[in-house]
C-alpha cells in the first residue's frame, strides 16, 4: 500500500495529537514536524523519533542551541510531503497557506482560520465527498464539530427543525492555564449569535441553529446545553437512536457518577486514552428529555481532541486515498479506539 506523506506544521496542543494519530494509520507516513520553538514540546517530539524542521532562521538557532537535530527548513519539509496539516496558532494558518500553495502541497488548516482561507469547511460525516482531491480544507473548531455531529444526526432522522444552544467554554488549554486563564469571572462572547452557529452553517447552510457562548474559569472541556424544536413529537428512545447514528457521539450517564467533566476526564485516563483524550461528543443519556416536539440535552466536548479524527479523515479526502467516507471514518475510529459506550 502506498502511504500518503504527511507533515505537521506546529507542534502544540493539536499538532502533537495529529502527529500521534497519523502514526497510527497504516496508509499514512509522518514525514516531520515544522516549528519555530525549541522548548519541551519540540524536545519531546524529537525524543519520539520525529524529524524536526526549523521554519525560521531564529528557530534554527534556538534548536541548534538546544541540541535538537534539524532535518531541514520548511521548504525541505514541504518538498518531502503530500499534505501538510497546519496546527500553528490562530491566523498563522492563513498566512502559511500562500507558502503551501507555492509549494504545490495540499493543506489543512484549523477552525481558528476563516472559511475563506480554503473555501471549504470539513466534517467527515457531513461532506467528506466534497473534499475529495481538493487542494485544501479547513477542519472546523471543536465546538462547531460537536454541533455538526449532533444536529446533523437529528437532521438525518428527519427530526431537526431548529436548535438553540448555550456554550460554556473552557477559558484556555490546560497546559497554559497559568499564563492566560480567567479566574473568578465569566466572560460572555460579545454577540448573539456567537460565532459557532454560523460556523456550523459553513458546513451545512441548511442548519437552523443559533448559539450563545460564555467563557468559564476551568480548562478541561466545553459544556453545551441545547434546546431543539423537533419536526414532530418523538420519544426519547427515537432521539437517542438518531443521535447514535453518528459514530462519534458517545452516551454517558449521571447515575454512573459521570456527573462532571473532571470525572469524564478521569474515565478517559483510566481507559488508557493518550493524554486522557476524548474524541467523541459525550452526551448525558439520562439527562436528555423530550417533551412533545421539544428536546433538551447537554454534552461535553474535549477541546483538545475532538477534531483529531476529523483531521485524519480530511487527509484521506484531500489526497484521494479513500473515496468512501464510511470506510475512512471506520478506519479512523478503529485506530483511535472511538466507541459509543465507554463502559
Buried (B, 14 or more C-beta within 10 A) or exposed (E): EEEBBBBBBBBBBBBBBBBBBBBBBEBBBBBBBBBBBBEEBBBEBBEEEBBBBBBEEEBBEBBEEBEBEBBBBBEBBBEBBBBBBBBBEEEBBBEBBEBBEEBEBBBBBBBBBBBEBBEBBBBBBBBBEEBBEBBBBBBBBBBBBBBBBBBBBBBBBEBBBBBBBBBBBBBBBBEEBEEEBBEEEEEEBEEEBBBBBBBBBBBBEEBBBBBBBEBBBBBBBBBBBBEBBBBEEBEBEBBBEBBBBBBBBBBBEEEEEBBBBEEBBEBBEEBEBBBBBBBBBBBBBEBBEBEEBBBEBBBBBBBBBBBBBBBBBBBBBBBEBBEEBEEBBEBBBEBBEBBBEBE
